[in-house]
Amino acid sequence: MISKIHSVEYAHEAIVDSCIGCARVVKGENVCEAYLYPKAKWKLGNCNASTHIIEVIDDSKKTKTRVGQQKQKKRG
């Protein structure tokens, strides 16, 4: 697959194993329609455009817990 960006043609690289199952993979060509270099998107973790990876958000970190409260002195 070849993309044309600012009148310059770029060839897409082949997908990596982590891309299998994503909806952005072009059928029959095994290239990503979103990125030219899909290997670079998976280098540091999950691809941000992947449609087959679901991130689970941990709700336990959202609740605030107060630790080490001090008692206020009463002025009288």
Summary of the structure (lengths in Angstrom):
residues: 76
radius of gyration: 23.7
end to end distance: 80.4
largest distance: 82.0
contacts: 117
relative contact order: 0.17
helix: 13%
strand: 17%
